[in-house]
Amino acid sequence: MIDTDFVRVGVIGVGNMGSVHAKSIADGDVPGLKLAAIADRKPDRRDWAKQLLPPGVTVFDEGAELIHSDLIDAIIIAVPHYQHPELAIMGFENGLHVMVEKPAGVYTLAVREMNKAAEKSGGKTFGMMFNQRTNCLYRKMREMVNSGELGIMKRANWIITDWYRPQCYYDSGGWRATWAGEGGGVLANQCPHNLDLLQWICGLPSKVRAFCHNGKWHDIEVEDDVTAYLEFPGGATGSFITTTADAPGTNRFEITMEYGKLVCEHNKLTLWKLDVSEREFCLSATNGFASPPVTEIEVETDGLNEQHNGVLKAFAANILRGEPLVAPGGEGLNGLTLSNAMHLSSWLDKTIEIPFDEQLFLNELNKRRAASRHKTDAGIVFDTEGSY
């Protein structure tokens, strides 16, 4: 904790999300945070900052310059995925608190190094921008699943296909949807929040069998259509289906439990509550076509859904007063583990057990990076240590 009423923060990367964070803080929408600096490699984004942010905000070309400037107490990292661990580690080594945009990184070995740096930082605050954890519907689902009131989990299915993107979206930047630029497609870009929520609510699966179709519906080199089968340690099974090519798309998260079924869809949460345990009914019923009595209930929540600003408010409150974070930074490893397992399963055409061989994943990823359309990384040698 620091002895002041506010935390001086610097935003590294003021593209789509970074500019939103910078503007929210500058406008006073996040109590406890004061925007002191931004950094961006693109001249047009630096010009945007100079024109639209307060005069006292210092503008840097490089994140490293901002980190070493002594103008800030904390950083928000909103740059391309591969740089997340690198800049976070630099921040911790320079005594800063760190908030990282999703995903935590591209491959788990690098994220583990980031988490180690956080542990060695002497108690610096480390948060992940998993803003969907603030959504009252998902918070209520987690509460109900983990309380035990509905018994054991039997099945978890998420169809999340309302990510429609036309070809021009991918054509807008040479780094988009490339192995070297983003490190993946719909799993790495659109779905980190969903993968985080899936493991946050249901736990991390123990086995994954996935089919990732690269460039099936778009002229891209990474996956734009994914179907995955999941097995959980307690015996439950599940599926995760996503794409950027379905119109109209669907967002339906369904969890079947021993005492009923939860469905999150169309911005409401519905419980089909059984009068008795399905397991008990199954073993005691005398009519071969009978099914347990059920009541449909729209679940009440607290209605709160603060999204990005809620995560940042908690970040400031943790630094200033030790209050809980929305998403501790170390938990970013979990959703990425699930994403990496899906990719590896598809690449090797087999079921992947979690934990998996993380070095094998990196080796396979590096093959794809070396052949990528995106040539920004040309000349870089990918080593065997999980860095470059």
Secondary structure, 3 states (H helix, E strand, C coil): CCCCCCEEEEEECCCHHHHHHHHHHHCCCCCCEEEEEEECCCHHHHHHHHHHCCCCCEEECCHHHHHCCCCCCEEEECCCCCHHHHHHHHHHHCCCEEEECCCCCCCHHHHHHHHHHHHCCCCCCEEECCHHHHCHHHHHHHHHHHHCCCCCEEEEEEEECCCCCCHHHHHCCCCCCCCCCCCCCCCCCCCHHHHHHHHHHHCCCCEEEEEEEECCCCCCCCEEEEEEEEECCCCCEEEEEEECCCCCCCEEEEEEECCEEEEEECCEEEEEEECCCHHHHHHHCCCCCCCCCEEEEECCCCCCCCHHHHHHHHHHHHHHHCCCCCCEHHHHHHHHHHHHHHHHHHHHCCCEECCCCHHHHHHHHHHHHHCCCCCCCCCCCCCCCCCC
